Amino acid sequence: MKPAPDYVPAHGLLRGKSVLVTAAAGAGIGFAVAKRAAEEGCRALFVSDVHERRLQEAVAAIQKDTGLQAVYGQLCDVSRQDQVDALVQAAEERLGGIDVLVNNAGLGTSKRIVDMQDDEWHKVLDVTLTGTFRMTRAALQVMQPRGHGVIVNNASVLGWRAQEQQAHYAAAKAGVMALTRCAALEAAEFGVRINAVAPSIAIHAFLKKSASEELLQQLSEKEAFGRGAEPWEIANVMVFLASDYSSYMTGEVVSVSSQRA
């Protein structure tokens, strides 16, 4: 197993931009990309989550670790249209306009199809796919009139490949990929770019609670480096897609893994 590399220094990729990140509490990809955005020079940051205590802890941690004080948080369940609308309105006001939206909110469980009830199927798709659609729609309604903006979606390699007990999650993430491509074409004429990342496995505390150590080990061993990604390694690619360095990219799904090798 190759060890994880050293944390990459910031290069000012998001200097002067405002960023909104969903599902940013805790220790996963959402928090990593929010912190990375602050480190990369964003002028203001707005984060959301469904857990109030963890959300406030995330805001405080980012302020302390990065020195950026313009960090704001608001509860939001992306399966609720009223909360999505309230989040985007609040972020617009606090940030002086949203330059970048990172759609990170998603939900996964493990269940064989024959044992899965409709409510579990619908819940995973409602948060992971329809939630991304709701946030994208709300963001485009404010970005398109301004003639600029960037949306970065969090998909998964399961949108391309099969894994047992993941039919609902894989279907949702394949939908995020298709949504990314179609929305990108509609948004291009307004100067808005939309791309996605497709991670394979990023090891963090929440994942360790929701999956067995044996399964995580098996999945990690399939990777070229023999390990799962650090959340910040996924965040680095999301920040690149959010930055002007990717100005000619839209409708793309970038695999952040060795699954496409």
KOLVEX-437359 format. One record per residue (C-alpha): residue in one letter; x, y, z. Coordinates in nm, 2 decimals. Example, Ala and Ser with C-alpha at 12.3 -4.5 7.8 and 13.67 -1.06 7.14 Angstrom:
2
ronu A x 1.23 y -0.45 z 0.78
ronu S x 1.37 y -0.11 z 0.71
//
This chain:
261
ronu M x 0.00 y 0.00 z 0.00
ronu K x 0.13 y 0.34 z -0.10
ronu P x 0.09 y 0.59 z 0.19
ronu A x -0.12 y 0.90 z 0.14
ronu P x 0.08 y 1.21 z 0.02
ronu D x 0.14 y 1.52 z 0.22
ronu Y x -0.14 y 1.77 z 0.23
ronu V x -0.11 y 2.00 z -0.08
ronu P x -0.04 y 2.37 z -0.01
ronu A x -0.30 y 2.62 z -0.13
ronu H x -0.25 y 2.81 z -0.46
ronu G x -0.53 y 3.07 z -0.45
ronu L x -0.75 y 2.88 z -0.70
ronu L x -1.07 y 3.03 z -0.56
ronu R x -0.94 y 3.38 z -0.47
ronu G x -1.22 y 3.63 z -0.45
ronu K x -1.50 y 3.38 z -0.51
ronu S x -1.80 y 3.29 z -0.29
ronu V x -1.88 y 2.92 z -0.23
ronu L x -2.18 y 2.73 z -0.11
ronu V x -2.13 y 2.36 z 0.00
ronu T x -2.41 y 2.12 z 0.10
ronu A x -2.36 y 1.84 z 0.36
ronu A x -2.04 y 2.00 z 0.49
ronu A x -2.05 y 1.89 z 0.85
ronu G x -1.85 y 1.60 z 0.99
ronu A x -1.53 y 1.47 z 0.85
ronu G x -1.62 y 1.37 z 0.50
ronu I x -1.58 y 1.51 z 0.15
ronu G x -1.82 y 1.80 z 0.22
ronu F x -1.61 y 1.94 z 0.51
ronu A x -1.29 y 1.88 z 0.32
ronu V x -1.40 y 2.08 z 0.01
ronu A x -1.54 y 2.36 z 0.23
ronu K x -1.21 y 2.39 z 0.42
ronu R x -1.01 y 2.36 z 0.10
ronu A x -1.22 y 2.64 z -0.06
ronu A x -1.14 y 2.87 z 0.24
ronu E x -0.77 y 2.78 z 0.21
ronu E x -0.78 y 2.85 z -0.16
ronu G x -0.88 y 3.21 z -0.10
ronu C x -1.26 y 3.22 z -0.13
ronu R x -1.39 y 3.56 z 0.00
ronu A x -1.69 y 3.40 z 0.18
ronu L x -1.82 y 3.05 z 0.25
ronu F x -2.16 y 2.92 z 0.32
ronu V x -2.21 y 2.56 z 0.44
ronu S x -2.52 y 2.35 z 0.51
ronu D x -2.61 y 2.02 z 0.67
ronu V x -2.90 y 1.84 z 0.85
ronu H x -2.71 y 1.82 z 1.18
ronu E x -2.71 y 2.15 z 1.37
ronu R x -2.44 y 2.07 z 1.63
ronu R x -2.20 y 1.93 z 1.37
ronu L x -2.27 y 2.22 z 1.13
ronu Q x -2.18 y 2.48 z 1.39
ronu E x -1.87 y 2.28 z 1.48
ronu A x -1.77 y 2.27 z 1.11
ronu V x -1.81 y 2.65 z 1.08
ronu A x -1.60 y 2.71 z 1.39
ronu A x -1.33 y 2.46 z 1.27
ronu I x -1.30 y 2.62 z 0.93
ronu Q x -1.28 y 2.97 z 1.08
ronu K x -1.01 y 2.86 z 1.33
ronu D x -0.80 y 2.65 z 1.08
ronu T x -0.81 y 2.88 z 0.78
ronu G x -0.85 y 3.23 z 0.93
ronu L x -1.15 y 3.30 z 0.71
ronu Q x -1.42 y 3.46 z 0.93
ronu A x -1.68 y 3.50 z 0.66
ronu V x -1.80 y 3.14 z 0.71
ronu Y x -2.18 y 3.09 z 0.76
ronu G x -2.39 y 2.79 z 0.82
ronu Q x -2.76 y 2.70 z 0.78
ronu L x -2.96 y 2.38 z 0.83
ronu C x -3.09 y 2.23 z 0.51
ronu D x -3.25 y 1.90 z 0.41
ronu V x -3.22 y 1.89 z 0.04
ronu S x -3.52 y 1.66 z 0.02
ronu R x -3.73 y 1.96 z 0.13
ronu Q x -3.79 y 2.23 z -0.15
ronu D x -3.87 y 2.50 z 0.11
ronu Q x -3.54 y 2.44 z 0.29
ronu V x -3.35 y 2.44 z -0.04
ronu D x -3.51 y 2.77 z -0.14
ronu A x -3.43 y 2.92 z 0.20
ronu L x -3.07 y 2.81 z 0.18
ronu V x -3.00 y 2.96 z -0.16
ronu Q x -3.18 y 3.28 z -0.06
ronu A x -2.97 y 3.31 z 0.26
ronu A x -2.65 y 3.23 z 0.08
ronu E x -2.72 y 3.48 z -0.19
ronu E x -2.77 y 3.75 z 0.07
ronu R x -2.48 y 3.66 z 0.29
ronu L x -2.23 y 3.59 z 0.01
ronu G x -2.34 y 3.88 z -0.21
ronu G x -2.41 y 3.62 z -0.48
ronu I x -2.31 y 3.26 z -0.51
ronu D x -2.02 y 3.20 z -0.75
ronu V x -1.97 y 2.83 z -0.68
ronu L x -2.21 y 2.56 z -0.56
ronu V x -2.08 y 2.22 z -0.45
ronu N x -2.36 y 1.96 z -0.44
ronu N x -2.22 y 1.71 z -0.19
ronu A x -2.54 y 1.60 z -0.01
ronu G x -2.61 y 1.23 z -0.06
ronu L x -2.74 y 0.93 z 0.12
ronu G x -2.64 y 0.56 z 0.09
ronu T x -2.74 y 0.23 z 0.26
ronu S x -2.67 y -0.13 z 0.18
ronu K x -2.95 y -0.36 z 0.09
ronu R x -3.02 y -0.64 z -0.16
ronu I x -3.29 y -0.56 z -0.41
ronu V x -3.52 y -0.84 z -0.29
ronu D x -3.51 y -0.70 z 0.06
ronu M x -3.54 y -0.34 z -0.02
ronu Q x -3.87 y -0.16 z 0.05
ronu D x -3.99 y 0.13 z -0.17
ronu D x -3.93 y 0.39 z 0.11
ronu E x -3.56 y 0.31 z 0.13
ronu W x -3.53 y 0.32 z -0.25
ronu H x -3.71 y 0.66 z -0.26
ronu K x -3.52 y 0.81 z 0.03
ronu V x -3.18 y 0.74 z -0.13
ronu L x -3.29 y 0.88 z -0.47
ronu D x -3.47 y 1.18 z -0.31
ronu V x -3.16 y 1.30 z -0.12
ronu T x -2.89 y 1.19 z -0.36
ronu L x -3.04 y 1.26 z -0.70
ronu T x -3.35 y 1.48 z -0.66
ronu G x -3.17 y 1.68 z -0.39
ronu T x -2.89 y 1.76 z -0.64
ronu F x -3.16 y 1.85 z -0.90
ronu R x -3.33 y 2.09 z -0.65
ronu M x -3.01 y 2.26 z -0.56
ronu T x -2.90 y 2.29 z -0.92
ronu R x -3.23 y 2.44 z -1.02
ronu A x -3.23 y 2.69 z -0.74
ronu A x -2.87 y 2.79 z -0.81
ronu L x -2.92 y 2.82 z -1.19
ronu Q x -3.21 y 3.06 z -1.12
ronu V x -2.97 y 3.31 z -0.97
ronu M x -2.66 y 3.23 z -1.16
ronu Q x -2.80 y 3.24 z -1.51
ronu P x -2.92 y 3.60 z -1.50
ronu R x -2.58 y 3.71 z -1.38
ronu G x -2.41 y 3.53 z -1.67
ronu H x -2.16 y 3.33 z -1.46
ronu G x -2.13 y 3.06 z -1.20
ronu V x -2.00 y 2.71 z -1.14
ronu I x -2.17 y 2.40 z -1.00
ronu V x -1.97 y 2.09 z -0.90
ronu N x -2.16 y 1.77 z -0.82
ronu N x -2.04 y 1.47 z -0.62
ronu A x -2.12 y 1.15 z -0.81
ronu S x -1.95 y 0.81 z -0.76
ronu V x -1.78 y 0.54 z -0.97
ronu L x -2.09 y 0.34 z -0.88
ronu G x -2.26 y 0.54 z -1.15
ronu W x -2.04 y 0.34 z -1.39
ronu R x -1.98 y 0.00 z -1.23
ronu A x -2.18 y -0.25 z -1.03
ronu Q x -2.17 y -0.34 z -0.67
ronu E x -2.39 y -0.57 z -0.47
ronu Q x -2.64 y -0.41 z -0.23
ronu Q x -2.59 y -0.07 z -0.40
ronu A x -2.86 y -0.06 z -0.67
ronu H x -3.04 y 0.24 z -0.52
ronu Y x -2.72 y 0.44 z -0.46
ronu A x -2.57 y 0.35 z -0.79
ronu A x -2.89 y 0.44 z -0.98
ronu A x -2.89 y 0.78 z -0.79
ronu K x -2.53 y 0.85 z -0.88
ronu A x -2.57 y 0.75 z -1.24
ronu G x -2.86 y 1.00 z -1.24
ronu V x -2.63 y 1.27 z -1.10
ronu M x -2.39 y 1.20 z -1.39
ronu A x -2.67 y 1.23 z -1.65
ronu L x -2.81 y 1.54 z -1.47
ronu T x -2.47 y 1.70 z -1.48
ronu R x -2.43 y 1.65 z -1.85
ronu C x -2.78 y 1.77 z -1.95
ronu A x -2.78 y 2.07 z -1.71
ronu A x -2.44 y 2.17 z -1.84
ronu L x -2.57 y 2.20 z -2.19
ronu E x -2.86 y 2.41 z -2.08
ronu A x -2.64 y 2.64 z -1.86
ronu A x -2.36 y 2.69 z -2.11
ronu E x -2.53 y 2.97 z -2.30
ronu F x -2.56 y 3.16 z -1.98
ronu G x -2.19 y 3.13 z -1.89
ronu V x -2.25 y 2.87 z -1.62
ronu R x -2.04 y 2.56 z -1.60
ronu I x -2.14 y 2.23 z -1.44
ronu N x -1.91 y 1.93 z -1.38
ronu A x -1.89 y 1.64 z -1.14
ronu V x -1.64 y 1.42 z -0.97
ronu A x -1.68 y 1.04 z -0.93
ronu P x -1.48 y 0.92 z -0.63
ronu S x -1.44 y 0.55 z -0.56
ronu I x -1.37 y 0.53 z -0.19
ronu A x -1.27 y 0.81 z 0.05
ronu I x -1.21 y 0.69 z 0.40
ronu H x -1.36 y 0.91 z 0.68
ronu A x -1.53 y 0.86 z 1.01
ronu F x -1.89 y 0.86 z 0.88
ronu L x -1.80 y 0.59 z 0.63
ronu K x -1.64 y 0.38 z 0.90
ronu K x -1.97 y 0.39 z 1.09
ronu S x -2.19 y 0.29 z 0.79
ronu A x -1.97 y 0.02 z 0.64
ronu S x -1.78 y -0.28 z 0.78
ronu E x -1.41 y -0.27 z 0.83
ronu E x -1.38 y -0.58 z 0.61
ronu L x -1.57 y -0.42 z 0.32
ronu L x -1.37 y -0.10 z 0.34
ronu Q x -1.05 y -0.31 z 0.33
ronu Q x -1.17 y -0.51 z 0.03
ronu L x -1.26 y -0.19 z -0.16
ronu S x -0.93 y -0.02 z -0.07
ronu E x -0.73 y -0.31 z -0.19
ronu K x -0.89 y -0.28 z -0.54
ronu E x -0.74 y 0.06 z -0.58
ronu A x -0.42 y 0.11 z -0.76
ronu F x -0.25 y 0.26 z -0.46
ronu G x -0.39 y -0.01 z -0.23
ronu R x -0.57 y 0.25 z -0.02
ronu G x -0.88 y 0.47 z -0.01
ronu A x -0.85 y 0.83 z -0.09
ronu E x -0.82 y 1.10 z 0.18
ronu P x -1.13 y 1.33 z 0.16
ronu W x -0.90 y 1.62 z 0.08
ronu E x -0.77 y 1.44 z -0.23
ronu I x -1.13 y 1.44 z -0.36
ronu A x -1.18 y 1.80 z -0.25
ronu N x -0.87 y 1.91 z -0.45
ronu V x -1.03 y 1.80 z -0.78
ronu M x -1.36 y 1.96 z -0.69
ronu V x -1.18 y 2.29 z -0.62
ronu F x -1.00 y 2.26 z -0.95
ronu L x -1.34 y 2.21 z -1.13
ronu A x -1.47 y 2.51 z -0.94
ronu S x -1.18 y 2.73 z -1.04
ronu D x -1.10 y 2.92 z -1.36
ronu Y x -0.83 y 2.66 z -1.44
ronu S x -1.11 y 2.44 z -1.57
ronu S x -1.28 y 2.71 z -1.77
ronu Y x -1.32 y 2.50 z -2.08
ronu M x -1.47 y 2.20 z -1.90
ronu T x -1.85 y 2.15 z -1.87
ronu G x -2.07 y 1.84 z -1.86
ronu E x -1.77 y 1.63 z -1.76
ronu V x -1.76 y 1.36 z -1.49
ronu V x -1.40 y 1.32 z -1.36
ronu S x -1.31 y 0.99 z -1.20
ronu V x -1.11 y 1.05 z -0.89
ronu S x -0.99 y 0.70 z -0.85
ronu S x -0.82 y 0.42 z -1.03
ronu Q x -1.15 y 0.26 z -1.13
ronu R x -1.11 y 0.39 z -1.49
ronu A x -0.75 y 0.29 z -1.53
//
